[in-house]
Amino acid sequence: MKNILLKLYCTLFCLLSSVMVFAQIGDDTSDGDLESVEPTVPINGKLIFLAIAGIIFAYYTFRKYRKEQTI
């Protein structure tokens, strides 16, 4: 049980901390828009890493499932 909670806490920390690091609040202008003068960080650069991690996780899970089925 402790191992599952530790993995859950670590996963949530990594996911939420990355959102907080890259999220930026724009400046409130006179017309009410929240537009920032500074350029924001695009998320498109990180999508390839997410796709690679998803493929590796799917491969690992599928391999583990196949091993359990043969036993």
Buried (B, 14 or more C-beta within 10 A) or exposed (E): EEEEEEEEEEEEEEEEEEEEEEEEEEEEEEEEEEEEEEEEEEEEEEEEEEEEEEEEEEEEEEEEEEEEEEE
